[in-house]
Amino acid sequence: MLNIVIFGAPGSGKGTQSNYLKEKYGLKHISTGDLLRAEIAEKSELGKMAENYIVKGQLVPDEVVIGMLEETIKKNPDAKGFIFDGFPRTLAQGEALDKILKKYGQEISIVISLEVDDEELIDRLLKRGELMGRSDDNRETIESRLKVYYNQTAPLKEFYAKQGKLVEIKGKGSIEEIFASIVQAVDNIIAKKKE
């Protein structure tokens, strides 16, 4: 079982790299945003709970998101593994994810942190905003999203570093170059497991 967590600041390229990893290793891609949208569309109990928060402009509580993750893991017993994109975002979520996986006899294999400096991130997001007409991709909003990311995610990096699972990847260069670095790190983990 290969379970990968990929995280990085907004604009670091997580979504793009997740898609490549999913294809290369045949993993089930779990994006919390996609999960929420799917559960809401299905009008499941968890979906209805999530929608109540979203409608009010509030964040969906951890226990709802974690419930959805567990459902997905339970529904995919034959998966070769999972790639967690955009989750966990906080230390509490990281601990909860470890507990869920342990329940199913699994664990996180590797945590990939895409490292990109702030100015580069801001440039990328401003360009994305122009290209896609996203009003939330303006400098002020971007800077505040980056602050939130650093405040919430710094403890998480330490949590995974202590477990010996954190691999920092320079998120600058072509998409292919970055992907090659990630594949090298993942293949090293796979090779170690076979030893």
WOCORGI-V227787 format. One record per backbone hydrogen bond with DSSP energy under -1.0 kcal/mol. NH is the residue of the N-H (numbers start at 1). CO is the residue of the C=O. E is the energy in kcal/mol with one decimal. If there is no record, write none. Layout:
NH_CO_E + NH_CO_E
//
This chain:
2_80_-2.1 + 4_82_-2.9 + 5_110_-2.3 + 6_84_-2.6 + 7_112_-3.1 + 12_9_-2.1 + 17_13_-2.5 + 18_14_-2.8 + 19_15_-2.0 + 20_16_-1.7 + 21_17_-2.5 + 22_18_-2.8 + 23_19_-2.0 + 24_20_-2.7 + 25_21_-2.7 + 26_22_-1.1 + 28_81_-2.7 + 30_83_-3.1 + 32_85_-1.1 + 35_31_-2.7 + 36_32_-2.6 + 37_33_-2.3 + 38_34_-2.6 + 39_35_-2.8 + 40_36_-2.4 + 41_37_-2.3 + 42_38_-2.3 + 44_39_-1.8 + 48_44_-2.6 + 49_45_-2.2 + 50_46_-2.7 + 51_47_-2.6 + 52_48_-1.8 + 53_49_-1.1 + 54_50_-2.4 + 55_51_-2.8 + 57_54_-1.9 + 58_53_-2.8 + 65_61_-1.8 + 66_62_-3.5 + 67_63_-1.7 + 68_64_-1.9 + 69_65_-2.2 + 70_66_-2.6 + 71_67_-2.2 + 72_68_-2.2 + 73_69_-2.4 + 74_70_-2.8 + 75_71_-2.4 + 79_76_-1.5 + 83_28_-2.5 + 84_4_-3.4 + 85_30_-2.8 + 86_6_-1.2 + 94_90_-2.1 + 95_91_-2.5 + 96_92_-2.2 + 97_93_-2.6 + 98_94_-2.0 + 99_95_-1.9 + 100_96_-2.4 + 101_97_-2.6 + 102_98_-2.4 + 103_99_-1.9 + 105_102_-2.0 + 106_101_-3.1 + 109_3_-2.7 + 110_3_-1.5 + 111_165_-3.0 + 112_5_-3.2 + 113_167_-2.6 + 114_7_-2.8 + 115_169_-3.2 + 121_117_-2.1 + 122_118_-3.0 + 123_119_-2.5 + 124_120_-2.6 + 125_121_-2.7 + 126_122_-2.5 + 127_123_-2.5 + 128_124_-2.6 + 129_125_-2.5 + 130_126_-2.1 + 131_127_-2.9 + 132_128_-3.1 + 133_129_-1.1 + 137_134_-1.4 + 142_138_-2.9 + 143_139_-2.8 + 144_140_-1.9 + 145_141_-2.5 + 146_142_-2.4 + 147_143_-2.0 + 148_144_-2.1 + 149_145_-2.4 + 150_146_-2.8 + 151_147_-2.6 + 152_148_-2.5 + 153_149_-2.8 + 154_150_-1.6 + 157_153_-2.1 + 158_154_-1.6 + 159_155_-2.1 + 160_156_-2.1 + 161_157_-2.4 + 162_158_-2.5 + 164_161_-1.4 + 165_160_-2.6 + 167_111_-3.0 + 169_113_-2.8 + 171_115_-3.1 + 178_174_-2.4 + 179_175_-2.5 + 180_176_-2.4 + 181_177_-1.7 + 182_178_-2.0 + 183_179_-2.9 + 184_180_-2.0 + 185_181_-1.8 + 186_182_-2.7 + 187_183_-3.2 + 188_184_-1.8 + 189_185_-1.5 + 190_186_-2.3 + 191_187_-2.6 + 192_188_-2.2 + 193_189_-2.2 + 194_190_-1.3
//
